[in-house]
Amino acid sequence: MSLTVSNCTDEIVCRCLQVSEAEIKTAADLTEGPTVRCIGRLTGAGTGCTACHRRIRSLLADQCAAASSSPTCVIR
């Protein structure tokens, strides 16, 4: 699945599957209460060696802080 967002970087977050920050943020926008597992299902990120889980969680936390009015934003 190829997801893109214009205001994000193309920095690769998941090196195993070459998933970018933009793809992860787009996937998070498409779900209610995004989790690392959810992002993995949508993009594949984090389903390889799992070394990127910390970075994915950080991106999700940043996104939740930006949308702090959203009651459905949950980080697990």
Sequence and secondary structure as in RCSB ss.txt:
>XXXX:A:sequence
MSLTVSNCTDEIVCRCLQVSEAEIKTAADLTEGPTVRCIGRLTGAGTGCTACHRRIRSLLADQCAAASSSPTCVI
R
>XXXX:A:secstr
     TTS   EEETTTTEEHHHHHHHHHTSSS  HHHHHHHH TTSSS TTHHHHHHHHHHHHHHTTT TT   
 
